[in-house]
Amino acid sequence: MNSSLRYMSQYIHRALSTEKSVKASESNIITFLARKEVTKNSIRTMIEGVWNISPLSIRTLLQKGKVVRFKNRLGKQSDFKKVMIKLSSEDMTKIKSQQVQ
């Protein structure tokens, strides 16, 4: 299991848990933040290899970082890629049961 986590970390930074992504999880959609270079095909092969499931659809978007002000200096937050993966209901329950263990 440790090697599969290392394999996942090459593509995915972390799971995104915002109000919108939690609401989407009720529709069997999981949301991750991923590297900007990752493609849909590489995400599909990673999911099939690690969890042994096939996603129904994968949507990605490149989110530009915000310009922020900190102590009278302008800065910019990092750009990131958001990945939304739609799964069947059986696959979603399989993933939720693996997270509990």
Residue, then its C-alpha position, 0 to 999 in steps of 0.5 A: m500500500n505504501s508504494s501505491l501512495r507514493y505512486m499517487s503522490q506523483y499526480i495528486h497533491r491532496a483531496l479538496s474538501t470545500e463546501k462545493s466538493v462535499k456537495a458533489s461527493e453526494s453525486n459520486i464525484i471526488t475532487f483532488l488538487a493535482r500537478k499542473e502537468v497531469t493529463k486526464n489519461s494519466i489520472r485514469t491509469m493511476i485510478e485504475g492501477v491504485w484502486n482497481i476501478s474505472p471512472l465514468s468521467i474525468r474533468t479538469l480545470l486550471q485555476k489561476g492563483k489570486v493576487v493578494r496583498f500581504k503587509n503592503r506587498l503584492g504577491k500571487q498565490s500558486d496556480f493549481k489544477k483541479v480534478m473532478i472524477k465521477l465514479s459509479s455508486e459501487d466504486m464510490t462505496k468501495i473507496k469510502s470503505q477503504q478510507v475507513q480502514 
